[in-house]
Amino acid sequence: MHTQFGDQFRNKRVLITGHTGFKGSWLSVWLKELGAEVIGYSLDPPTEPSNFRLCKLDQKLASHCGDVRDVANLTQVISSSKPEIVFHLAAQPIVLDSYRMPKDTFETNVMGTVNLLEAVRHTKSVRAVVAVTTDKVYADQGWYWGYRENDRLGGFDPYSSSKAMAELAVSSYRSTWQESWSENSDRVTFSNHPVAIASARAGNVIGGGDFARFRLLPDCMRACMDEQPIQVRRPDSIRPWQHLLEPLSGYLCLALKLLEEPEGYSESWNFGPAEREPVSSRSVIEKALKYWGSGRYETSSQPEDGHETPVLRINWDKAAYRLSWSPVYNWEKAIEETVTWWKHYQAMLEKGDDSDDMYRVCADHIQEYVDCARDQGIGWASGGSFQ
């Protein structure tokens, strides 16, 4: 796997906030497979079970337990671990939970991001930061076409608006950093070292190892394993469904570009799915049941909880043209890979062997994704110099 990304992650010190979460655990596996020295900072896994514990990542990387709202602890960990690259994924990520605990959502998603940037400001080793937000940062304008990076930010619910506010914080820190180090500027009191900062906005990610509540495919897979009908709240909602390895490949591409050309790539970036046509929640469920081989669904009779945008799509033309990035899987392949992971998980449970773990399963899924990308001629997967 070391030919990916021009082998440029090997031996690099990389810190991931939120490494115990769904996307963070997969990013940790991928970076480990790339030969990076991975440091994690996060609270305990947000779910039980969790992909982090199933992969036994606490035994495979330097894992630090901490809250991004604790700026002193966060600064101490980043300062002592001396990473070159930081991926900021720590967040309160559930829309419905943001209605129940809006204050915690704002504190984690906004001030957690500010605290991360403050810690980086005082750590000379850091050269690049990729701050992960969401496609929900855009103000809902009722469009059927994808939102672009320069469209208006907003957010109806506390989760979406907190992520939009995090984007503003990232933009402010980035602008101040660039001004402090611009030619003929004497404003070096902000920081004594330059850092390239980008934000990354992805669609609705799916994949194995997501055990969160109120998410379509995890709820579907749990129901299938329990042989219960799947309760679907909004079967006609349109979302930009994508396998989680799609945005992760984008984050990795972006981090290297930030190292190569800081001023050229310190911006916001969208990473979306291949499909231009709408894909509904109903279509996703029906395809998942086909791959699972059994099960049924029904529309939930529970009253709807909170506001959700009926149609949300994201445009990734900028990443295609400037990062030479593109998605690898279509939505059907993304669902097939997700269901395959859950079948491996079910087999592990039935086997009942505590010495077994899912790390190799995740690594094999990553390798299959890389092989597909290479077959499609995508640059980061093809070996040689990263272009």
N, C-alpha and C positions, 0 to 999 in steps of 0.2 A: 504493500500500500504506500510505500515511501516515495513513489514517483508522482503522486498527486501533488498539485499545487507547487510543482517544481522542487519538491522536498524541502520547502522553506520553513516548515513548522518544526522540523527535527531539532531537538535540544532547545527550542525557544521556551522561555518561561511565560506561561499563559495563565492568567487568573480569570475564573468564571464566578460571577455572583449568581446565586440561584442554581448552583450545580446539583442540588438534590432534587430539583424539579424535573418535569417531563422533558422539556427541550434541553435543559442544562445537563441532565444525565447523558443524553445521547451525544451532545457536543463534547462532553468529557470523554466518552468512549472513542469518538472519532479522533480527537486530538491525541489521546493515548496511542491509538493505532498509527498516527502520523509521527510518533516519536517525540511529541512535546512533553515538557515538564509541566504538569497541570496542577494548579492550586485552586481549591474551591473555597468559597465563603458563602454560607447560607444557614438558614434555620434548618432544623430537622426536616426530613421529607414531609411534604404537605399531605400525603395520603399514606394509608396502610392497606394493602401493600404499596410499594413504590418501585419504579424502575431502578432508582439509585441503590436500594437495598437488594433488589433481585440480582443486580449486576455485581454486588459486593464492591462497589466503587470506593467505599471507605478504606478498603485494604489495598487499593491500587493507585491512589493519588493522595496529595496532601490536603486533607479536608479540615476546614476550620468552621466551627459552629458559631454563628453570629447573625445579628439582625442589621440590615442596612440602615436602620434608623439610629443605630449606635455608632455615631461618627468616630468616636475615639477608638473603639475596638476595630472598626473597619480600616481606619487609617493605620493602626498598628500592624494589622495583618498585611496590608498592601505594602507598607514601608519595609517590613521585615522580609517579605517573600520576594520583593524586587522583580515583579513581572515586567515584561516588555510590551505585552498586549493584554488588554482587559476586555472581556465580553461581559456586559452588564445585562443579566437576564432576571435578576431578583425582582419580584413583583407580587402584588395581589392580583391574580389574573382572571378571576371569575366575575363576569358581569353581574349575575344575580347576587353574589356575595357582597358586591359593592353597594347594593341597596340596603343590605342588612348592617353593614359596617362601613359607612362612607368615610368616617374620620380615619380609620385604619388604612383604608384604600388610598386616600390622599397622602397620608404620612408616608406610607411605604413607597408609592409610585412616584410621588413628587420629591419629597425630602430625601427619600432613599437614593434617588438619582443625584440630587444636589450633594449629598454626603459622599457618594462615590466620586464625583468630580472634584470635591474638596480634597479627598484622600489622594487622588491622582495628582492634584496641583502641588502636593508636598512630597511626591515620590519621583525622583529624577529618572528612575529606570524606565518608567512608562513612556512609550512612544505613540501608542495607538489605542483608542477606545472605540468599541462598537456598542452603542447603547440601543438595546432592543425595545421597541415599543409595540405598535399594533396598527393594523389597517383601520381600526376604529377611531383613530385620532382625527379623521376628517369630519367636518361638519356635514351632517346629513342633508343633502340637497335634492334627494329624490331621483338621482340620476340612474340610468340603466347602463351607463358606460363606466369604466374604471376611473377611480380617483388618481390624480397625478401628484407628484411630490410638492408641487407649488400651489395646489388647491388649498382652500381655506381650512384651517384646523378648527375643531369644535368638540362636540361630545355631549350627548344628552344625559347619559347615566354617569354616576360617579367614576366608574372604571374608565370609560372613554375620555371623559374630561380630564381625569388625573393623568392619563397618558399624553393627552394634548399639552397639558401643562408641563409634563416632563420634557416634551419636545422643545418647548419654549426655553426651559432651563438649559438644555443641551445647546440650543442655538446661541443663547446668551454667553455661556462659558466659551463656546467655540469662537465667537466673534471677538470676545475680550482677549482670548489667547492670541488670536491672529493679529489683533491690533497691537498687543504688547510686543510682538516680535516682528512687526512690519519694519520696513526700512525707515531709518531716521526717527524711530520712535524711542523715547526714553522711558516708557511706561513698563518697566520690567518688574515692578513691585507685585504684580499679579502672580507671577510664577517665574522661577529661575530656569525653566526648561520648556521647550516647545512640545506640544502634544497634538496629534491629529485626532479629531473626534467626528464620528459619523453616527447618525441614527438609522435604524433599520426597521421597516414596517412590513410585516408579513400577513398573509391571509389566515384563514381558519385551518390550522395545522392538525393533521391526524397522523396516527402511527401507534405502534405497539408501545405499551408501558405507560400510557396515560390512564390513570385511575381516578381522575377528578370527577366530582359530581357535576351535574347539569351540562355535560358535554355529550354530544350526540352518539359518537361511536363507542366511547367507554360505557355509556348507559346501555347501548345495544349489545355489546359483548358480554357485559355482566348478566343481562337478561337471557341471552342465549345459553350461557354456561349454567344458569339456574333453571333453564327451560321455562321461562316466564315470558309473557308477551311484552314487547318493547313499548313504552309509553313515549309518544312523540308529541311535543308541545306545539310546534309550528311546522307542519310537514311541507308547507309551500315556501318557506323562507329560502332565499337565494344567498349562497355564501361562496367565497373563493376557496374552495376546498383544495388542499395540497398536502402531500406527504411532508412530514417535518424535516426530512433530509434536504428538501428543496431550499427552504430559507437558510438552513445551516450551511449549505454549500455557498450560498450568497454571503453569509456573514464571514466565512473563511476567506472568500475571494476579496471581500471589501477590506478586511484587516490587512491583507498583504498589500493592497493598493495604497492604503493609508501609510504603510511603512515606506513604500516606493516614492510616492508623490503626495505628501501630506496636504498641500494646498489644493490639489486638483480633485481630491475625493472626500474632503471633510464637508459632507453635505448629508441630506436625508435621502434614503433609498428605499424603493418598493421592491418586494420579491413576491411575485404572485404565481398562480397556476397557469398551465398551458391553455386551458379552455377559454375560449372567447364566448361560448354559448352559456346560458345560465344552467346551473346544476342545483336542484332543490334538495332539501333534507329528505324528502320522500325517496328520491332517486338514490341517495346515498344509502339509506336503510335497506331498500330493496336489493341493491347490489351486495351489501354486506351479508344479508340473509342468503343470497345465492351462493356466495363463497363459503359461508359457514356450513351450508347444507341443510339447514332447518331453521325453524323459528317463525314468529309472526309479530306484527306490530299493530297498534291501535292508537288513534288520536287521544291524547290525554283529556280527561273530563275535568281536570283541575283548572281553576281560574288562572288566567294568564298572569304571570308575575313580572312586572316591570316592562319598560319600553324596549323593544328591539327593532332595529331597522329591517324592513322586509326584504330589501335588495341591497347588497353590498358587494362591490367589485373593486379590484385594484389593478392599476396599470403599471407594468414593469418594463416599458420600452426603454427607459433611461438605463436600467441595469443591463439590458440587452445590448444597447449601443456603446455604452462606456465601460462596462465591466466584462463584456462578452459573456454574460451569464444568461442561462436559460433553464427552465425547468426540464426535468428528465422524464418524469412519469405523467401520464394522463390521470384523470381522477379515478378511473376504474382500476388502474394498476396501483394507485395509492391505497385504495380500499383493500385490494387483494393482499398487498404487503402487510397491511394492518391486521387483517384477519389471520394471516399466516402466523404473525407474531403471537397472537392470542391462542392459536392452536398449540404452538410450542409451549406457551405458558400453562395451558391446561394439561398438556402431557407431563410437564414437570411436576405439577400438583398431584397428578395421579400416580406418578412415580414415587413421590414422597421422600426424595433424597435431599437432605439438607445441605449436603456437600456440593450439590449442583448449583449452577447460577446461570443467569441469562446474558452474561457479558458476551460470550461467544456468539449467541444468537443475534445480538445487536450488531456485533462486529461483522458477522456474515451478511446481515441485511445491508450494512454500509458498503461492503465489498460488492454486493450485487448491484447496488445503486451506482457505484463507481464504474463497474463494468458496463452498465447500460449507458452511462454518460460518455464513456470512452468510445463505445460503438457508434454513438451519435456524433462523434468528433468534437465534443465540448472540451475546450482548451485545458481547464484546470485538471481534468482527469486523464489527459493524454500523455503525460510524462514530459520530460525535458523541462525547459524553462517555462515558468508560468507567464502566460500572456494575457 
